[in-house]
C-alpha cells in the first residue's frame, strides 16, 4: 500500500486494515487503528507504522478509544516464510520473553544482530520493542479483567520489575496502572486466577463460526477437547500444555458485535497468558484476512459460488503443533493414544481429563509412520513451531518412513498454519482446476472445496 491508500483506508474507517498498519497523529501524540471512530486527522499530521511497537518507539501513545493494541495480527505474518515473518510468529508466541533475543535468533538460524537489523529495517522496531508492546497489551488485559495486584500483573505479563511495568504502562497508555484499571469497560473482573481470564479475541471481516465449531466438534479428541451446548451457542473447551503447566481454554461460538470471540483461559501460571492467547488465535485462524481470500478465490469460476455462499470460512490451525502433526498421522486412533499415553489432569474440568501425550511418549506406539514422526519430534530433528522453515520442514517430513506427500502437506497446513498449501491428489479438487491461481490462499481453497455440497 502507498501512504495515500493508507490514508484513504483511515478516512473510510476501514476495519479490514486493523492490524495491517497503524497511523499516528502528530498534533495529539496518539496512534490508532485504521477504523478508529474519531474525527479523521488532516493528512499532513498523519504518519504510518507497520507495528504498534514502531509507533510507540516514535513516542506515540495508544488511543484509549480504539485500543489499537487489541487488533487482530496482520495476516501477512502467516503468509510470509522469510525471517521477518517467522520472527513475528515466534515473538507472538512469547519466545523473546522466555528465551530472549538470543533464543529467537537461534530458532531462526541467524545471529541476534542480523535478526535485530532485519526487523528494524522493515518494521521500525526490534524484537525487544515488539515483545515489550505485547507485554504492555497483556498487562492492560489483566488490569482490566482481573483483581490481581499490580505486582502480580507485572510479573505475569513478563516484566522484569514493577518499576519497568509502571514506566511502560505510562509510556504506552499515558495512564497509570490504577487509571487503566478504573477505565475497564463495565465487565466484572475475574477474581484471581480461579475464575479464569476473560478475553475478547478480535478478528477482521466476516467469520464463519458455525463451520469452525462444526469442524472442531467433529474432530474433538475425548479427554483433551469437548464442544458443549447447542449449535449457535456452543462452547469449545480444551486442555493446553503451556510452559507454566496444564491449562484450559474455553471459546464461545457466538461472535461479539464488535468482531470478536469470547474466550476464557484457566491458567496454571499467568505468565502463560500471551502464549495461550496466541495459540488459541492460531487454532481459530483469527488473524486471517477473509477479504483478501475472497478477492483471490472469488475470481476462480469453480470457487466463486462457494466463497459467496460461505463468507469468512477459516482453516483450523493448531493449539499445539506437535499434537496437530501426530493427529494427522494417527487419525481416528488419536483418542486411544490419549487414553493410554496422555497425562491426566490433577483436577478434571468437565469432560477434560488429559493433556495430549508428548511425542517422547509415543516413539514406540502405533504404526511405523507415527513412530518415525514422534521419534523425529522427540529428538529435535523436526521442529514444529510458529517460526519453523516450512519448506525445510516438509522436506524433513517426507524423508520419514511412512510419511507421504498428502500427509506432509496436511501437517504443513494445520500444524504450521501455512495458508498456501494445495493438497496433492486430494479428491475434493475438481478436474481442470488451476491451483496456481489460488496462491497465496491455497489452504482456504481446499477448505472451500471440502465444504462443497455433495
N, C-alpha and C positions, 0 to 999 in steps of 0.2 A: 504494500500500500504506500501511496505517496502521502505527504503531510496534508495536502489538500483533501484527499479522500478520507483521511482520518478525521479531519475537522468536519467534513460532511457527515460522517457517522456520529460525531458528537452532537452536531446541530440537530440531527434527526433522532437523537437519543436511542441509537440502535443497539439493543441488548445483545445482538449476535457477536459484537466485538468486545464484550465484557471479558476481561482476562487476556485478550489478544494484545491489547496495548492499554496504556493509561495516559491521561492528559493532566497537566499541571497548569495552574493559573498564577502568574507572577504577581498579580495585584492582591491576591488573597493568601498566597503561600500554601495552598492546599492542592492535593492531587485527587483525581476522581476516576471512576469507571466511565466508559462512553455513554452509558444510559442514565447518568446522574440526572435527577429531575430538576436541578437548579437551573437558573437562567443561563443560557449559553454565553460564555465569555467572548469577548472580541478576539478575533484571530491573532492579532499582534501580541496578545497577552498569554497565548497558549503555547506550551511545548509538549512534546510527546515522548513517552518512555516505554520500553519493551516490558519492563517488570516494575512491580511496586518497589522493590529494593532499589532500583535505579532512581526512582522519583524521591525516595527517602534520602538516598545518598546525595541528591542535589539540594536537600534542605527543605523539602515539602512534607507537610503532614497529611495524614489521611482524612478525607472528608467524613464528617460524622453522619452526614445524611445518606450517602450512597454506600458507605462502607466498602471501599474498593479492595480491601484485603480479603473480603469474603467471596470474591467472584470465582467461577469455575476456572480451572487451569486452562492454558492455551492448548488446543488440540495439536498445535504444531509440535509440541514436545513428544507426543505419542507417535507422530508420523516420522520425525527425523531420526536417522540412525547414526548421525555423526556425534562427535564428542560433546557438543553443547546440548543436544537433545538427550543423550544418555545421562549427562551430568544433571540436567534439570529433573529427570525422573528419580535419580538417586537422592538428590537433595530433598525432593518432596517426600521420600521415604524416610528421611531423618538420618541419613548416613553421616552427614557432616557433624550433627550433634553427637552421634555415638562414636564415630571413628576419626573425626577431624578432617581437615583438608588432605592430609597425607593418606588417610584411608580412602577418601573419594578418589584421589589420583591413582592409588594402587588398583582399585577396582576398574578404573578406566584404562589402565595400562600406559599412563602418561606421567610426566613429572608434575609435582604440585605447581611449579612455575608455569608450565605450559597450560595447565587447566585454568589457572588464575588469569593468564593472558588472554586466552580464547573467550572466557566468559566476560571479562571486562570489555574486550574489543567489540563483542556482538551485543551484549545485554546492558552494558554500562554498570555492572556490579559483579563482584567476585563471589566465590562460594560462601565466604563468611557473611557477607552482606545479605545474600539470598537466604541463608539459613536464619539470620537474625530477623529478617522480615517475617519469616514463617513462625519463629518463636513469638514474635510480637502478636501475631494473629492468634496463636494458641493461647497466649496469656489473656487476650481480650475475651476469648470464648469462655475460659474458666472464670474470669472475673464476673462475667455477666450471666453465667448459667449455674454456678455453684456457690456455696457459702464457705469455701475453703479460705483459710487465712492467706494473706498476700505472700508470706514467706513460702508456704506450701506451693502456691501457684508459680512462684518464681522458679523453683527447682523442678516442678512438674513440666514447665514449659521449656526447660533446658538451659536456663540462665545460670551462670556460674556464681552469682551473688544477688542478694536482694537489691543492692545498690545498682548493679547493672540492669536489673529488671525495671526499677523505678526510672532510671535515666532513659531507657529505651522506650518505655510507655509514654513518657513526657515528650520525647522527640518525635515519635511516630504519630501520636494522637493529640498532642498539645493538651494533655489532661493527666492528672494523677491517677493511679490505680483506683483510689476511692471515688473519684469523679466518674471514671468509666463504669464502676460497679453501680453507682446510683443512677446511671443512664440506661440501665437494662430495659429492654422493650416489653415490659409487662409480664414476662414469663416467670413463673415461680422457680426459684433456683433449686437445684438438686442439693440435698443435704449430704455433704461429704461425698464419698465415693460409692456408698451402698446403693443409692438410687440411680447411679449411672450419670453420665454426662450427656445432656441433650444437645443435639446439633441439628442445624439445617444445612443439608448438603446441596449446594446450588448446582444447577445445570443450565445450559443455554438452549434456546429453541424448544421445539416440542420434545416430549419424552413419552415413549410407549411403555408405560409402567406395566400394563397388563401382560404384554408379551414377555417382558423381563421376568416378572414373577411367575408366569406360566412355565418358563424355561427353568428357573431355579427350583420350582416345586417338582417338576418332572425329573430333575437330576439330583435332588436332595439325597444326601447320604445319611441314613438314620444314625442318630447319636452325635453327629457333627453339625447337621443342619436340620431345620424344620421350617415349614411355612404353615402358619396358623391363621384362621379366620376365613371369611367368605370372600370370593372374588370381588375386587374393587376396594376392599378394606383389609387386605391381608397384611401380615407381618412376617418378614423373613428374619430368622434368627440363626446364628451360627457361632461356633467357637473359633477363637483366634489364638494362634501361638505367637506371642509377641516377646520382645527381648526381656520385658519385666515379668512375664508369666502368662498363664492362661487367662483369657478374657472372653467376653461375649458381646456380640454386636447385634442390634435389632434395627431393622429398617422398615418403615411403613410404606405400603403400596400407594396410598392416596397422596398425590403431589400437592404441595402447598401452593397457594395462589400466586406467590412471587417466583415460582420456578425452583422448587427445592423438594427433596425428600427428607422426611423427619427420621432422625437416627438417634439411637441411644447406645452409648458404649459403657459397658461394665468392665472396668479395667483393674487388673491386679496392681498396676503401678501407673499413676497418672502421667509419668514421663513417656508412656507409650501412646499418648493421645494423638500426636502428629502422625506417627506411623500407622496407627489403627485407622485414622481418618482417611489417609491416602489409600490404604488397602481396600477399604470399603468403596471409595470412589472408583478405584480401578475395577473392582468386581462389577459395579453397576454402570461402568462406562460413562461416568458423569462429566468427563472433560471433552467428550466428543463434540464435533461441530456438525449437527444434523443438516444445517443449511448448505454447507459445502458438499456434504454427501449427496443430498438431494439434487443439487445442481449438476454434479457429475453423473450420477447414476440415472437421473431423470432424463438424460439425453440418449440413453440406450432404449431402443424400441421394446425389448423384452422386459426390462426392469421398470420402465416409466410407469405403467399402471400399478405395479407393486409398491413403488415409492409413494405414489399419490394416495394409495389406499392405506398405507401404514406409516404416516409421518412420525419421525422420531424413533424409529426402530434402532436398538443398540445391540452391540455384540458383548455378551457376558465375558468378563475378564476373570481375574483370579485374586482372591484374598491371600493366597499363599501359592506362589509359582510352583514350588516343588509338589505340593498337593495336586495342583491342576494337571501337571505333567503325568504324575502317577495315575490319576484318574482317567486320563486319555488312554493310557496303555492298559489299565486294569479293567476298564469298562464296568460291567454290572457287578464284578467281584469286589469293587471298592468297599461295599458295605461289609463284606466278610473280612476284609483286611482291617477295617476299623474294629470290628468285634474281637478279632484275635490279637492284633498288634497295637491298637490305639491306646493312648494314655487316658486313664479315667480322670475325670474332674474330681477334685476333693469334695465339692458340693455340686450335685447335678442342678441344672437350671431348666425346668420343664422337661422337654424331650431331649435336651442336650446333655450328653453324658461323657463324651470323649473328645480329645483332640485327635486330629488325623495323625496316623503314625508317621514318624520320621523316616526318611529314606534309609538311615542306618539300620532300622529295624526290619527292613524288607529285602535285604540283599540276598536272602535265601528263600524268599517267598514267591509263589506264583510261577508263571511260565518264564522262559528264557528272556523274552523282551523286557518283562518287568524287572527281573534280576539284573540285567545288564544296565538298565536305566538307573535303578536305585544304587547300584554299585558305583556308577559314574558320578551320581549326585553326592553320595556319601564321601567319595574320595576327592571331590572338588574338581574332577576332570571336566565336568559341565557345570556352568554357573547359570542359574536361572534367577536373575534379579532384575529390577527395573532398568538397570544400566547395562545389561548384557548386550554384547555384539550379536545381533540377531542372525546375520549371515553365518558367522563363525559357529554359533550355537547350533544352527540347523545342520551344518556340515558334521559337527561332532555327533549329533544325534543319529544321523544317517550311517555313521561308522559303527554304531552299536548293533549287536546281534538282535534281530527281530524287529528293528525299527525301520519301517518303510517310509516312503515319501509322504503319503497322506497323514500318517501318524506324526511325523516330524512337523508337518505344516500345521496340524491342529494344536500341537504344543506351542508352536510359534504364535499362532493366533490368540490362544486363550491364556497360556502361562506368561508369555512375554507381551501380550497386549498389542501385537502388531496389527495395525488397521489395514494392511495391504497384503493379504495372504489369499491367493486363489487356490482352492483345494484341488490338486491334480486328480483327475479321474473321478471326481465326485458325481454321482448320478443326478444330482439336482441341477447340474449345469446343462442347459439345453443345447442340442446340436446347432452349430453355426454361431454360437456365442463368441464374442470378442473380448476376452478378459483384459487384454491390454488397454482397452478403453475405460476400464473401471478404476485404474490407478489414480490416486493412491488409496482408494477405498474398496479394494477387492474383498476384504473381510466382510464389509457391510453388504456387498453384492451377494456373497454367499449366504448371508443371513436372510436377505430378502427372498432369495430363491428357495431356501429351506422353508420359509413361511408360506410359499405359494400354495394355493388350494390344490388338492389332489384332483 
